Amino acid sequence: MYNPVGNPDSKYSRHSGDVQVGRQITIMTRPILYLLISTIVCLLCCVASPGRGVEILFQETFDTDVASTTAFGNQYSAFTADRFPGTGLDPLGDDVVSVMNGVLTIEHGTPFQGSSMATRVTIPGYSQEVIISADIGAMNSDGFYNVGMWVGENYIAFHPGFGGGALRVRPPEGGGFNNRDMGFTPANRVLHHMEVHQFPTGDFDIKVTDGANPDNVFTASWTNAASVGQPVGLQRSGPEGNDPDNPFGFYDNFTVSVPPSCDFNSDELCNVDDINLMFMQGDLVAGVADPDGSSEFNLNSDASIDGQDIDRWLELTADKNGYGTAPFLRGDTDDLGNISPALRDVDLTDFNTLSNNFAPEGTASGIFSKNWHQGNFDGDKDVDLTDFNSLSGNFIPDGYGAGQVGAAPEPTTGLLFAVGGLFMTAAASARWRDRMAEV
């Protein structure tokens, strides 16, 4: 499951059932409900936290309880709580915004039934590239009201309990769009993870991960340069709801962070020099311990630097170099510095590089000397059959990645057998040379 820092195991993750509560919740009193939600959230959130590898610009986990809107403003002074649009509306009621047992709640969207205006809590915005994330849910929406985020001139809203979620970005004339099917129905009484990736160009990407099933992910985009640098926050809109006892939205882990970087040597490039620096940290197949997630090489801020971080680096580098969501592939020894639309391929040149450096037992010059450009794709001590399997599985001599001229599908079985035969011949030849040298 993706998160603001790209980490399936961080405190922002919401694995299946984390904050999901059963039908018995309808007979619970509200304090017990708050306690149940916040206890589960706390147990999971305290396991891991973003380290120095990810720059956090703002973070609020709503740890201090307050019982009213006024008290919220006093305790959480970074936030402004208001209704939008505010002109001519009644003042924001003192019972609308509160924090109970570590969960922010917004009780009402409007002062009267049938209106479509929102209550929001916001902080000042950021003009740089950032990821704005939060865990967001509702008690009993069923399409009668919505919850979500506010980003500058736009707000992102979805409807827990309503078929397909009906996610929208308003207003459409501000680059947004009307209701879209999310591909799943976000359940009531569950915290769903929402991320908005803001780029200085005015482009925005949305990602919502189902808190009840992390395999369910919705993504979309919009463009509105006027929203960059404007206030960002959390919102709930619509009438008071169809269940007077459970009318509110609830929120946790509101965070603004700088995306993890693929540029480790600060040359403003992401290329083989950077992945080789990651490999120099140790055996990434075994994993290099990083208990607090503080290393810049620990791109998902879990407890170790390992293969997941290699995968994340390949994704980040592809995005940085203009290839979008089509990551660089293991097996591509010579294209990691390419900038779109330059062709990326895995071909016989890469095979020859790997076969020339084939050393299943490592090398005498140092166990980490075989780097990516020499055919080591998993970051361990050697270049072996695992690395060959990565290359053969991605063997695409005509180019890979969406939108590239000449991009080809996966290779045929016959071609893979042919490459495998060449590899085995080269490997046997290398062993023969070694034996003759010993005579």
C-alpha positions in Angstrom: 0.0 0.0 0.0 1.4 3.5 -1.1 1.9 6.3 1.6 3.2 9.8 1.7 6.6 8.5 1.8 5.9 5.5 -0.2 6.0 3.1 2.8 3.6 0.2 3.3 4.9 -0.3 6.9 5.0 3.2 8.2 2.6 4.8 10.7 0.6 6.2 7.8 -0.3 2.7 6.6 -3.9 1.5 7.1 -3.8 -2.3 6.7 -7.0 -4.3 6.5 -9.2 -3.9 9.5 -6.9 -1.4 11.3 -9.7 1.0 12.2 -12.6 -0.9 11.0 -15.2 -1.6 13.5 -18.1 -4.1 13.3 -21.8 -3.6 13.4 -21.8 -3.6 17.2 -20.5 0.0 17.0 -24.1 1.2 16.5 -24.9 0.4 20.1 -21.8 1.9 21.6 -21.7 5.3 23.3 -19.7 7.9 21.5 -16.9 8.0 24.1 -16.4 4.3 23.8 -16.4 4.7 20.0 -13.7 7.4 20.2 -11.6 5.2 22.5 -11.9 2.2 20.2 -10.9 4.1 17.1 -8.0 6.0 18.8 -6.7 2.9 20.6 -6.3 0.9 17.4 -4.8 3.9 15.6 -2.3 4.5 18.5 -1.2 0.8 18.6 -0.4 0.9 14.9 0.9 4.5 14.6 3.5 4.1 17.3 5.3 1.2 15.5 7.2 3.3 13.0 7.6 6.9 12.1 9.2 8.9 9.3 12.9 9.5 10.0 15.5 11.9 8.5 15.2 10.2 5.2 11.8 11.9 4.7 11.4 15.6 5.5 8.2 16.4 7.4 7.1 20.0 7.1 4.0 19.7 9.2 2.4 16.8 11.2 -0.5 16.7 13.6 -1.7 13.5 15.2 -4.4 15.2 17.4 -3.0 13.8 20.7 -4.6 16.3 23.0 -8.4 16.1 23.5 -10.5 19.2 23.3 -14.3 19.4 23.6 -15.2 22.4 21.5 -14.4 24.5 18.4 -13.0 27.3 20.6 -10.8 24.9 22.6 -9.6 23.4 19.3 -8.5 26.8 18.1 -6.7 27.4 21.3 -4.9 24.0 21.4 -4.3 23.6 17.7 -3.3 27.1 16.9 -1.8 26.2 13.5 -5.3 25.5 12.2 -8.1 27.8 11.3 -11.6 26.4 11.6 -14.3 27.9 9.5 -17.2 27.3 7.1 -16.7 27.8 3.4 -18.0 30.0 1.9 -18.3 32.0 5.0 -20.0 35.1 3.8 -23.5 35.5 5.3 -23.4 32.3 7.2 -24.0 31.8 10.9 -20.9 31.7 13.0 -19.2 28.3 13.3 -20.9 26.6 16.2 -18.8 25.7 19.3 -19.9 22.1 19.1 -18.7 21.5 15.5 -15.0 20.7 15.8 -13.5 18.6 18.6 -10.8 16.1 19.4 -11.7 13.0 21.5 -9.2 10.3 22.4 -6.8 11.4 19.7 -9.3 11.6 16.8 -10.3 14.9 15.2 -14.0 15.1 14.5 -16.1 17.5 12.5 -19.7 17.3 13.5 -21.7 19.3 10.9 -21.1 20.5 7.4 -23.8 23.2 7.4 -26.1 25.0 9.8 -29.2 23.8 8.0 -30.5 20.8 6.1 -30.0 20.6 2.4 -27.0 23.0 2.0 -23.8 21.9 0.3 -21.3 24.1 2.1 -18.4 22.7 4.1 -16.8 23.0 7.5 -13.0 22.8 7.2 -9.9 23.1 9.3 -6.9 24.4 7.4 -3.2 25.4 7.8 -1.2 27.7 5.5 -0.2 26.1 2.3 3.2 25.3 0.7 4.4 26.3 -2.8 7.0 23.5 -3.2 6.4 19.9 -4.2 4.8 18.2 -1.2 2.6 15.3 -0.3 -0.4 16.2 1.8 -1.9 13.1 3.6 -4.4 12.1 6.2 -6.5 9.2 7.4 -10.1 10.1 6.8 -13.5 8.4 7.6 -17.1 9.0 8.4 -19.5 7.5 10.9 -22.6 7.1 8.8 -22.4 9.0 5.5 -24.1 6.7 3.0 -23.9 9.4 0.5 -25.7 12.1 2.6 -22.6 13.9 3.3 -18.9 13.7 2.3 -15.4 13.9 3.9 -12.1 14.8 2.4 -9.4 17.4 2.0 -9.2 21.0 1.1 -6.3 22.2 -1.2 -6.3 25.8 -2.1 -9.2 26.6 -4.4 -10.2 22.9 -4.6 -11.6 20.4 -2.3 -11.5 16.6 -2.7 -14.6 14.8 -1.3 -15.7 11.2 -1.2 -18.8 9.5 0.3 -18.2 6.5 2.7 -20.9 4.0 2.5 -22.0 5.1 -0.9 -21.5 2.7 -3.9 -18.2 3.5 -5.6 -17.5 6.4 -3.2 -18.4 9.1 -5.7 -15.1 11.0 -5.3 -14.9 14.4 -6.9 -12.7 17.5 -7.0 -14.6 20.8 -6.9 -15.0 23.1 -8.6 -14.8 21.6 -12.1 -14.1 25.0 -13.5 -11.0 25.1 -11.1 -9.5 22.1 -12.9 -11.5 19.5 -11.0 -14.1 17.0 -12.0 -17.5 15.6 -11.0 -18.2 12.3 -9.2 -16.1 9.3 -10.2 -16.4 5.7 -9.2 -13.5 4.8 -7.0 -13.7 1.1 -8.0 -14.6 0.2 -4.4 -17.0 1.4 -1.8 -15.1 3.0 1.1 -16.8 1.7 4.3 -18.2 3.8 7.1 -16.4 3.7 10.4 -13.0 3.1 8.7 -10.1 5.4 8.3 -9.1 5.6 4.6 -5.7 7.0 3.6 -5.8 10.0 1.3 -2.7 11.5 -0.3 -2.5 14.6 -2.5 0.8 15.1 -4.4 1.2 18.8 -5.2 3.7 19.9 -7.8 4.7 23.6 -8.2 3.4 23.5 -11.8 -0.1 23.3 -10.5 -0.5 19.6 -11.2 -2.1 17.5 -8.4 -2.3 13.7 -8.0 -4.8 12.0 -5.7 -4.4 8.6 -4.2 -7.0 7.0 -1.8 -6.3 3.6 -0.3 -9.2 1.6 1.2 -8.6 1.2 4.9 -10.5 -2.1 4.9 -8.5 -3.6 2.0 -5.3 -2.0 0.9 -5.5 -3.7 -2.4 -8.2 -1.2 -3.3 -6.6 2.0 -4.5 -8.1 5.0 -6.4 -6.0 7.5 -8.3 -6.8 10.6 -10.3 -5.3 14.0 -11.2 -6.2 17.6 -11.8 -4.5 20.8 -12.6 -5.0 24.2 -11.0 -2.0 26.5 -10.6 -4.1 28.9 -8.4 -4.3 26.2 -5.7 -0.6 25.9 -5.2 0.6 27.6 -2.0 -2.9 28.2 -0.7 -4.3 26.8 2.6 -4.7 23.0 2.9 -6.7 21.0 5.4 -9.6 18.7 6.2 -13.2 19.1 5.5 -16.7 17.6 5.9 -19.7 18.9 4.0 -23.4 18.3 3.4 -26.4 18.2 5.7 -26.2 16.9 9.3 -26.6 13.4 8.1 -29.2 10.6 8.0 -28.2 9.4 11.5 -28.5 12.2 14.1 -26.4 10.1 16.6 -23.5 9.6 14.2 -23.3 12.6 12.0 -19.6 13.3 11.9 -16.4 12.7 10.0 -13.2 11.8 11.7 -9.5 12.3 10.9 -6.0 11.4 12.0 -2.4 11.8 11.0 -2.6 15.0 9.0 0.9 15.4 7.4 2.7 17.6 4.9 5.9 16.1 3.7 8.6 16.4 1.0 8.6 13.3 -1.2 11.6 11.0 -0.7 14.5 11.8 -3.0 16.3 9.5 -5.5 19.3 11.9 -5.6 21.7 10.8 -2.9 24.8 12.6 -4.0 23.1 16.0 -4.3 24.1 16.5 -8.0 20.4 17.1 -8.9 20.5 13.9 -11.0 19.1 10.4 -10.3 21.3 7.8 -12.0 23.5 4.8 -11.4 25.8 6.8 -9.1 22.9 7.1 -6.6 21.8 3.4 -6.7 25.4 2.4 -6.2 25.6 4.5 -3.1 22.6 2.6 -1.7 24.3 -0.7 -2.6 27.4 0.4 -0.6 25.4 0.4 2.6 25.6 -3.4 2.8 23.9 -6.6 1.7 20.4 -5.4 0.7 19.1 -8.9 0.2 19.7 -9.7 3.9 18.7 -6.1 4.7 20.7 -3.4 6.4 19.2 -2.5 9.8 17.8 1.0 10.1 15.6 0.8 13.2 14.3 4.4 13.3 14.0 4.7 9.5 16.4 7.6 9.5 18.7 6.8 6.6 18.2 8.7 3.4 18.5 5.3 1.6 15.6 3.9 3.5 13.0 5.3 1.1 10.0 3.7 2.8 11.2 4.5 6.3 10.7 1.0 7.7 13.3 -0.8 9.8 15.8 -1.8 7.1 17.3 -0.8 3.8 16.4 -3.6 1.4 14.9 -4.7 -1.9 11.8 -2.6 -1.3 13.9 0.5 -1.3 15.5 -0.6 -4.6 12.1 -0.9 -6.1 11.1 2.5 -4.7 14.3 4.1 -6.0 13.6 2.7 -9.5 10.0 4.3 -9.3 11.2 7.6 -8.1 14.0 7.8 -10.7 11.6 7.1 -13.5 9.3 9.8 -12.3 12.2 12.2 -11.8 13.6 11.5 -15.3 10.2 12.0 -17.0 9.0 8.4 -17.5 6.0 8.8 -15.1 4.9 5.6 -13.4 6.9 3.2 -15.6 9.9 2.4 -13.4 13.4 1.5 -14.5 13.8 -2.3 -14.7 16.2 -4.6 -13.0 18.4 -5.8 -15.8 18.9 -2.4 -17.4 22.6 -1.8 -16.7 23.2 1.2 -18.9 20.1 3.4 -19.0 19.5 4.6 -15.5 20.7 8.1 -16.3 18.3 8.4 -19.3 15.9 11.3 -19.5 12.5 10.8 -21.3 12.0 10.3 -24.2 15.3 8.5 -24.5 14.8 4.8 -25.1 15.3 2.4 -22.2 15.9 -1.3 -23.0 17.2 -4.5 -21.5 19.1 -6.1 -24.4 22.3 -8.1 -25.2 24.5 -5.3 -24.1 23.1 -5.7 -20.6 23.4 -9.5 -20.9 27.1 -9.2 -21.9 27.8 -6.8 -19.0 26.3 -9.3 -16.5 28.0 -12.3 -18.0 31.4 -10.6 -18.0 31.0 -9.8 -14.3 29.3 -13.1 -13.3 30.7 -14.0 -9.8 28.3 -16.1 -7.7 30.8 -16.2 -4.8 31.5 -12.5 -4.8 34.9 -11.0 -5.6 38.2 -10.8 -3.7 38.3 -7.0 -4.2 35.3 -6.5 -1.9 31.9 -8.1 -1.4 30.0 -5.0 -2.5 32.2 -4.2 -5.5 29.8 -5.6 -8.0 27.4 -2.6 -8.5 24.2 -2.1 -10.6 26.1 -1.2 -13.7 28.0 -4.4 -13.5 24.9 -6.6 -13.3 24.1 -6.7 -9.5 20.4 -5.9 -9.4 19.5 -7.0 -5.9 22.3 -5.2 -3.9 24.0 -8.3 -2.4 27.6 -9.4 -2.5 27.5 -11.1 -5.9 26.4 -11.3 -9.5 24.6 -14.6 -9.8 21.6 -16.4 -11.2 19.2 -14.2 -9.2 20.5 -11.2 -11.2 20.4 -13.2 -14.4 16.7 -14.0 -13.7 16.0 -10.3 -13.2 17.6 -9.6 -16.6 15.9 -12.4 -18.5 12.5 -11.7 -17.0 12.8 -8.1 -18.2 14.5 -8.8 -21.5 13.0 -6.1 -23.8 15.5 -5.1 -26.5 13.1 -2.8 -28.3 12.5 -0.6 -25.3 10.2 -0.5 -22.3 7.9 2.0 -20.7 4.7 3.6 -21.8 4.9 6.2 -24.6 8.4 5.2 -25.8 8.9 4.7 -29.5 9.6 1.1 -30.2 8.3 -0.1 -26.9 7.8 -3.9 -27.1 5.8 -6.5 -25.1 7.5 -9.1 -22.9 9.9 -11.4 -24.8 8.8 -14.7 -26.1 9.6 -17.9 -24.4 11.9 -18.9 -27.3 13.9 -15.7 -26.9 14.3 -16.2 -23.2 15.6 -19.7 -23.8 18.1 -18.3 -26.3 19.4 -15.7 -23.9 19.5 -18.4 -21.2 21.6 -20.6 -23.5 24.0 -17.7 -24.1 24.3 -17.1 -20.4 25.0 -20.7 -19.5 27.6 -20.9 -22.3 29.3 -17.7 -21.0 29.1 -19.0 -17.4 30.7 -22.3 -18.4 33.4 -20.5 -20.3 34.2 -18.4 -17.3 34.4 -21.5 -15.1 36.7 -23.2 -17.7 39.0 -20.2 -17.7 39.2 -20.3 -13.9 40.1 -24.0 -13.9 42.8 -23.5 -16.5 44.3 -20.7 -14.5 44.6 -23.0 -11.5 46.5 -25.7 -13.4 
